[in-house]
Amino acid sequence: MQDILAEGPHLRLRRADVSDLDYILKLEYEPENVKFIVPFDRDFHTKILEGAVEESMDVIAEEKATGERVGYFLVNGLKTEAHEMEWTHVVIQKKGRGYGHEAMKLLKTYCFDVKKFHRAWLDCKDYNDRALHLYESEGMLREGLFRETILTNGVYENLVVLAILDREYAARKAAGQEL
């Protein structure tokens, strides 16, 4: 039985397992994705998938009707005292179908309704306009800019930090903006 984290109208999020490893690595290293993330290697993900890193979890987004995988996320901070979850590697394979919005809603459901966390946050390269639009339209607020903090192919890049608090999520949910 797979560990289902949250379900929506079209998608479900589930805990990834070792059989998802090649899919995760494929998504991370696809040219369309790798320019926006810092990919991790097989050993890194294997440790997470085998449970050796309790504060992190690889998550698969899949279509409910077919079980086909459509995206992957790395969730960190599962053991923080501050109840603060970090969403890393928000990667949707099937773009332009609304899956990013539904998957973000499911991540928020898992974070705030299931785990009862206080805050969720992520960072994003400042030129990733598509992702920034998604995150902001899903209620995440810009909290800051880390200037020239990541080195990619010899070029320093900026990261935008965005977050949403439990009370902001609750207000969106009361307004019918969440699942």
Residue pairs with C-beta under 8 A, 6 or more apart in sequence:
2 14
2 15
2 17
3 14
3 15
4 12
4 13
4 14
5 12
5 13
5 14
5 15
5 59
5 106
5 110
5 114
6 12
6 13
6 106
6 107
6 109
6 110
6 113
6 114
6 179
7 13
7 64
7 106
8 64
8 102
8 105
8 106
8 109
8 179
9 64
9 102
9 179
10 63
10 64
10 65
10 98
10 99
10 102
11 61
11 62
11 63
11 64
11 70
11 99
11 102
11 103
11 106
12 61
12 62
12 64
12 106
13 59
13 60
13 61
13 73
13 103
13 106
13 107
13 110
14 59
14 60
14 62
15 57
15 58
15 59
15 60
16 24
16 49
16 57
16 58
16 59
16 60
16 72
17 49
18 46
18 49
18 50
20 49
20 58
20 60
20 69
20 72
21 42
21 45
21 46
21 49
23 60
23 69
23 72
24 45
24 58
24 72
25 39
25 42
25 45
27 33
27 71
27 72
27 91
27 93
28 34
28 37
28 39
28 40
28 72
28 89
28 91
29 39
33 91
35 152
36 124
36 125
36 128
36 131
37 88
37 89
37 91
38 150
38 152
40 74
45 58
47 53
48 56
48 57
48 58
48 74
49 58
54 78
54 79
55 76
55 77
55 78
55 79
55 80
56 74
56 75
56 76
56 78
57 74
57 75
57 78
58 72
58 73
58 74
58 75
59 72
59 73
59 74
59 75
59 107
60 69
60 71
60 72
61 69
61 70
61 71
61 72
61 73
61 92
61 99
61 103
61 106
62 68
62 69
62 70
63 70
69 93
70 92
70 93
70 94
70 97
70 99
70 103
71 90
71 91
71 92
71 93
71 94
71 99
71 100
71 103
72 89
72 91
72 93
73 87
73 88
73 89
73 90
73 91
73 103
73 107
74 87
74 88
74 89
75 85
75 86
75 87
75 88
75 107
76 85
76 86
76 87
76 88
77 84
77 85
77 86
78 85
78 115
82 118
82 119
83 115
83 116
83 117
83 118
83 119
84 117
84 118
84 119
84 120
84 121
85 111
85 115
85 117
85 119
85 120
85 121
86 120
86 121
86 122
87 107
87 120
87 121
87 122
88 122
90 100
90 103
90 104
90 107
90 122
90 131
92 99
92 100
92 103
100 134
101 134
101 137
101 138
102 179
104 134
104 135
104 138
105 138
105 178
105 179
106 179
107 120
108 120
108 138
108 139
108 164
108 169
108 178
109 178
109 179
111 117
111 120
111 169
112 120
112 166
112 169
112 170
116 166
117 166
118 165
118 166
119 163
119 164
119 165
119 166
120 163
120 164
121 140
121 143
121 161
121 162
121 163
121 164
122 135
122 140
122 161
122 162
122 163
123 146
123 159
123 160
123 161
123 162
124 131
124 132
124 135
124 159
124 160
124 162
125 150
125 157
125 158
125 159
125 160
126 132
126 145
126 157
126 158
126 159
126 160
127 157
132 160
132 162
135 162
136 142
136 162
138 164
139 164
139 168
139 169
139 172
139 177
140 162
140 163
140 164
141 162
141 163
141 164
141 168
142 160
142 161
142 162
143 161
143 162
143 163
144 160
144 161
145 158
145 159
145 160
145 161
146 158
146 159
146 161
147 158
148 156
148 157
148 158
149 156
149 157
149 158
149 159
150 156
150 157
150 159
151 157
169 178
172 178
